[in-house]
Amino acid sequence: MKISGSGKLSEGKIDEDLQSSGSVRLQGDFECMGLRSSGSLRGAGNLTVHGDVKSSGSFRLAKHLRGDGNGRFSGSTTVGGAILIEGVLVNSGSLSVGLKVE
């Protein structure tokens, strides 16, 4: 699923990658196969990604981030809960985590 510009996604699951450029809001818990975000991504719940997570820009999540693949963040990243990435986590910007990083 590709979102350019601005968009809101309700709580749920998609069986494909989420690619966003611009401003995206996730309302509630969300699950996808992979995530690539450039711009602003804000989430009100948990985010589960069955693949790689890549974010450049502003990434704010209220609860937990879980990823089965690698994580790469540049810019400003704020996660209110924990970051649980099974692969390699690379950060080249500001990172604020409420609980823990694994």
Backbone hydrogen bonds, N-H to C=O, Kabsch-Sander energy under -0.5 kcal/mol:
donor,donor_aa,acceptor,acceptor_aa,energy
3,I,19,Q,-2.7
5,G,21,S,-2.2
6,S,4,S,-0.6
7,G,23,S,-2.0
9,L,25,R,-2.9
11,E,27,Q,-0.8
12,G,29,D,-1.9
14,I,31,E,-2.4
18,L,34,G,-2.9
19,Q,1,M,-3.1
19,Q,17,D,-0.6
20,S,36,R,-2.7
21,S,3,I,-2.5
22,G,38,S,-2.1
23,S,5,G,-3.1
24,V,40,S,-2.7
25,R,7,G,-2.2
26,L,42,R,-3.2
27,Q,9,L,-3.2
27,Q,25,R,-0.6
28,G,26,L,-0.9
30,F,46,N,-2.5
31,E,12,G,-1.8
32,C,48,T,-2.2
33,M,16,E,-2.1
34,G,16,E,-0.5
35,L,52,D,-2.5
36,R,18,L,-2.5
37,S,54,K,-2.9
38,S,20,S,-2.5
39,G,56,S,-2.1
40,S,22,G,-3.6
41,L,58,S,-2.7
42,R,24,V,-2.5
43,G,60,R,-2.5
44,A,26,L,-2.5
45,G,28,G,-0.8
47,L,64,H,-2.8
48,T,30,F,-2.4
49,V,66,R,-3.0
50,H,32,C,-2.6
51,G,49,V,-1.2
53,V,70,N,-2.7
54,K,35,L,-2.5
55,S,72,R,-2.6
56,S,37,S,-2.7
57,G,74,S,-2.1
58,S,39,G,-2.8
59,F,57,G,-0.5
59,F,76,S,-2.8
60,R,41,L,-2.9
61,L,78,T,-2.6
62,A,43,G,-2.2
63,K,45,G,-1.5
65,L,82,A,-2.7
66,R,47,L,-2.8
66,R,64,H,-0.5
67,G,84,L,-2.7
68,D,49,V,-2.3
69,G,51,G,-2.0
71,G,88,V,-2.9
72,R,53,V,-2.7
73,F,90,V,-2.8
74,S,55,S,-2.4
76,S,57,G,-2.0
77,T,75,G,-0.5
77,T,94,S,-2.5
78,T,59,F,-3.0
79,V,96,S,-2.8
80,G,61,L,-2.9
81,G,63,K,-2.4
83,I,100,K,-2.7
84,L,65,L,-3.2
84,L,82,A,-0.6
85,I,83,I,-0.6
86,E,67,G,-2.4
87,G,69,G,-2.4
90,V,71,G,-2.8
90,V,88,V,-0.5
92,S,73,F,-2.6
94,S,75,G,-1.8
96,S,77,T,-2.5
98,G,79,V,-2.5
99,L,81,G,-2.8
102,E,83,I,-3.0
